[in-house]
Amino acid sequence: NGSNTTINVSGNETFYRRIGDLVHVFFIIEMNDTGKTGIMKVRTLPFDILRFVVSGTWWLDEGGPSSGDSVGGSVYCNEGSEELRFVHTTSDSQNAGHRYLEFGDWTNGRPMYGSATYRTS
């Protein structure tokens, strides 16, 4: 959340494919850290984002339906940056207090799956 806090991840499987001016990013990451606060972001994408876009989805696997999975969020790509943010569904009363995924929403050791597509120059 602007603090440049870095978290440790394990089980990291990320890759991208650039075709012309389109970049497709895919990831499976697992947080291996505790005590962090603020908005969760993925930084240092392979190419700058040319235009603002909400194009992609993420799923945070918290262990099952009774464990509070955050399912069906969108990936927000900020124009002119190299970062992704994870938007909660706005109809979910559990997430009504904040728009973006925060560190406290992610249980240590659980995987996040996702992808996004954006334009670059």
MOWOTA-V385072 format. One record per pair of residues at least 4 apart in sequence whose C-alpha atoms are under 6 Angstrom apart, sorted by sequence separation. I is the first residue (numbers start at 1). J is the second residue. If there is no record, write none. Layout:
# MOWOTA-V385072
i: [I & I]
j: [J & J]
This chain:
# MOWOTA-V385072
i: [18 & 63 & 18 & 62 & 17 & 17 & 62 & 77 & 16 & 61 & 76 & 16 & 76 & 60 & 75 & 15 & 75 & 88 & 14 & 59 & 87 & 88 & 14 & 74 & 87 & 13 & 73 & 86 & 13 & 58 & 73 & 86 & 12 & 57 & 73 & 12 & 57 & 11 & 56 & 57 & 11 & 56 & 10 & 55 & 9 & 54 & 9 & 54 & 9 & 8 & 53 & 8 & 52 & 52 & 52 & 51 & 50 & 49 & 50 & 49 & 48 & 49 & 48 & 48 & 1 & 45 & 1 & 44 & 43 & 43 & 42 & 42 & 41 & 41 & 61 & 60 & 59 & 59 & 58 & 58 & 57 & 57 & 56 & 56 & 40 & 55 & 39 & 40 & 55 & 39 & 40 & 38 & 37 & 50 & 49 & 50 & 49 & 48 & 32 & 31 & 32 & 31 & 30 & 30 & 30 & 29 & 29 & 28 & 28 & 27 & 27 & 26 & 26 & 25 & 25 & 24 & 24 & 23 & 23 & 22 & 22 & 21 & 21]
j: [22 & 67 & 23 & 67 & 23 & 24 & 69 & 84 & 24 & 69 & 84 & 25 & 85 & 70 & 85 & 26 & 86 & 99 & 26 & 71 & 99 & 100 & 27 & 87 & 100 & 27 & 87 & 100 & 28 & 73 & 88 & 101 & 28 & 73 & 89 & 29 & 74 & 29 & 74 & 75 & 30 & 75 & 30 & 75 & 30 & 75 & 31 & 76 & 32 & 32 & 77 & 33 & 77 & 78 & 79 & 79 & 79 & 79 & 80 & 80 & 80 & 81 & 81 & 82 & 38 & 82 & 39 & 82 & 82 & 83 & 83 & 84 & 84 & 85 & 111 & 112 & 112 & 113 & 113 & 114 & 114 & 115 & 115 & 116 & 101 & 116 & 101 & 102 & 117 & 102 & 103 & 102 & 103 & 119 & 119 & 120 & 120 & 120 & 108 & 108 & 109 & 109 & 109 & 110 & 111 & 111 & 112 & 112 & 113 & 113 & 114 & 114 & 115 & 115 & 116 & 116 & 117 & 117 & 118 & 118 & 119 & 119 & 120]
